[in-house]
Amino acid sequence: MKAASIKKSAHGDAHQDLVFILKKHCLAITKPRIKILALFYESENALENSLIEKKTQHRLDRITVYRTLQAFLKKGIIHTVPTHDSFVRYALCKAACDERGHHDNHLHFTCEKCRKTICIDKTEISISHLPGDYIIHKVDAILSGICDACRITK
């Protein structure tokens, strides 16, 4: 469910959709969790702790944000996004992810101009052959360049 489907759900109540997601993942329903989850559904970009704090107008302290992100990560609601810088970013997982594991191997794109990081869906990472008997559990791939919005505005 992306932002559009959360805003225009079958029963028309975005808050109830967010509550359903938390219940589905066996998480307690709290205002901070609802607020942070809503931010992910409203954003097309990966989010970092400081941006979440800023978007909540610093009403949530760093510990609450950190613990909420860790709970979402553990339950398969969000995944970490690899970056070239020292920041940890997070993005929504696909439906196949849960607390047993993340199953959304896809590309991530970071714009060199605006610094936004987005998940590139509908693109699978395929590794046809590795030397030896390696077992792959996770693939992280980062693409960098100029996003459509920045390319157009030059």
C-alpha positions as CSV (number, residue, x, y, z in Angstrom):
1,M,0.0,0.0,0.0
2,K,1.6,3.3,-1.1
3,A,0.5,6.7,0.0
4,A,-2.3,6.9,-2.6
5,S,-3.9,3.7,-1.4
6,I,-3.7,4.7,2.2
7,K,-5.4,8.0,1.5
8,K,-8.0,6.4,-0.7
9,S,-8.7,3.1,1.0
10,A,-11.8,0.9,0.6
11,H,-13.4,2.4,3.7
12,G,-11.9,5.8,3.3
13,D,-10.1,6.1,6.6
14,A,-6.4,6.4,6.4
15,H,-6.0,6.2,10.2
16,Q,-7.8,2.9,10.3
17,D,-5.5,1.6,7.5
18,L,-2.5,2.5,9.6
19,V,-4.0,0.8,12.7
20,F,-4.6,-2.3,10.6
21,I,-1.0,-2.4,9.4
22,L,0.3,-2.2,13.0
23,K,-2.2,-4.9,14.2
24,K,-1.2,-7.1,11.3
25,H,2.4,-6.9,12.4
26,C,1.4,-7.5,16.1
27,L,2.6,-4.0,17.2
28,A,0.9,-1.9,19.9
29,I,-1.1,1.0,18.5
30,T,0.5,4.2,19.7
31,K,0.3,7.8,18.4
32,P,4.1,7.9,17.6
33,R,3.8,4.7,15.6
34,I,0.8,6.0,13.7
35,K,2.5,9.3,13.0
36,I,5.8,7.7,11.8
37,L,4.0,5.1,9.7
38,A,1.9,7.8,8.1
39,L,5.1,9.7,7.2
40,F,6.4,6.7,5.3
41,Y,3.2,6.3,3.4
42,E,3.2,10.0,2.5
43,S,6.8,10.0,1.3
44,E,8.1,8.8,-2.0
45,N,11.6,9.0,-0.6
46,A,13.6,7.1,2.0
47,L,13.5,8.8,5.4
48,E,16.2,9.2,8.0
49,N,15.9,9.8,11.7
50,S,16.5,13.5,11.6
51,L,14.0,14.1,8.8
52,I,11.3,12.2,10.8
53,E,12.0,14.3,13.8
54,K,11.8,17.4,11.7
55,K,8.5,16.3,10.0
56,T,7.0,15.6,13.4
57,Q,8.0,19.1,14.4
58,H,10.3,17.6,17.1
59,R,7.2,16.4,19.0
60,L,8.8,12.9,19.1
61,D,12.2,12.6,20.9
62,R,15.1,10.7,19.2
63,I,14.6,7.6,21.4
64,T,11.0,7.2,20.4
65,V,11.8,7.7,16.8
66,Y,14.7,5.2,17.0
67,R,12.7,2.6,18.9
68,T,9.8,2.9,16.5
69,L,12.0,2.5,13.5
70,Q,13.7,-0.6,15.1
71,A,10.3,-2.1,15.7
72,F,9.1,-1.5,12.2
73,L,12.4,-2.9,10.8
74,K,12.1,-6.0,13.0
75,K,8.5,-6.6,11.9
76,G,9.2,-6.1,8.1
77,I,7.3,-2.9,7.7
78,I,10.4,-0.9,6.6
79,H,13.9,-1.8,5.4
80,T,17.2,0.0,5.6
81,V,18.4,1.7,2.5
82,P,22.1,1.5,1.7
83,T,23.7,4.9,1.2
84,H,27.1,6.3,0.2
85,D,27.1,8.7,3.1
86,S,27.0,7.9,6.9
87,F,23.2,8.3,7.3
88,V,20.9,5.4,7.7
89,R,17.7,5.7,5.7
90,Y,14.5,3.7,5.8
91,A,11.8,2.9,3.2
92,L,8.6,0.9,3.2
93,C,8.8,-2.8,2.5
94,K,6.7,-4.7,0.1
95,A,4.0,-7.1,1.2
96,A,6.3,-10.1,1.2
97,C,8.4,-8.9,4.1
98,D,7.7,-9.8,7.6
99,E,9.6,-10.5,10.9
100,R,11.1,-13.7,9.3
101,G,12.9,-11.7,6.7
102,H,13.0,-9.0,4.1
103,H,12.2,-10.2,0.6
104,D,12.4,-7.0,-1.4
105,N,15.7,-7.0,-3.3
106,H,15.5,-3.9,-5.5
107,L,17.6,-1.0,-6.5
108,H,17.9,2.3,-4.6
109,F,18.6,5.6,-6.4
110,T,20.2,8.6,-4.7
111,C,20.1,12.0,-6.5
112,E,23.4,13.7,-6.4
113,K,21.7,17.1,-6.6
114,C,18.7,17.0,-4.2
115,R,20.1,14.1,-2.1
116,K,16.7,12.2,-2.2
117,T,16.9,8.4,-2.1
118,I,14.1,6.4,-3.6
119,C,13.4,2.7,-4.1
120,I,13.3,1.6,-7.7
121,D,10.5,-0.9,-7.8
122,K,9.7,-3.2,-10.7
123,T,13.4,-3.9,-11.1
124,E,14.9,-7.1,-9.8
125,I,18.5,-7.7,-9.1
126,S,19.6,-10.9,-10.7
127,I,23.0,-12.5,-10.1
128,S,23.4,-15.4,-12.5
129,H,26.6,-16.8,-11.3
130,L,29.0,-16.4,-8.4
131,P,32.3,-18.3,-8.0
132,G,32.3,-21.0,-5.4
133,D,29.3,-22.1,-3.3
134,Y,28.2,-18.7,-1.9
135,I,24.7,-18.4,-0.5
136,I,23.2,-15.0,-0.9
137,H,20.8,-13.8,1.8
138,K,20.5,-10.1,0.8
139,V,21.5,-7.8,-2.0
140,D,22.0,-4.1,-1.6
141,A,22.4,-1.9,-4.7
142,I,22.8,1.8,-4.9
143,L,22.5,3.8,-8.1
144,S,23.5,7.5,-8.0
145,G,22.9,10.2,-10.6
146,I,20.3,13.0,-11.2
147,C,16.6,12.3,-10.6
148,D,13.9,13.3,-13.1
149,A,12.9,16.4,-11.1
150,C,16.4,17.8,-10.9
151,R,17.2,16.9,-14.5
152,I,14.2,18.9,-15.7
153,T,14.9,21.9,-13.6
154,K,18.7,22.0,-14.2
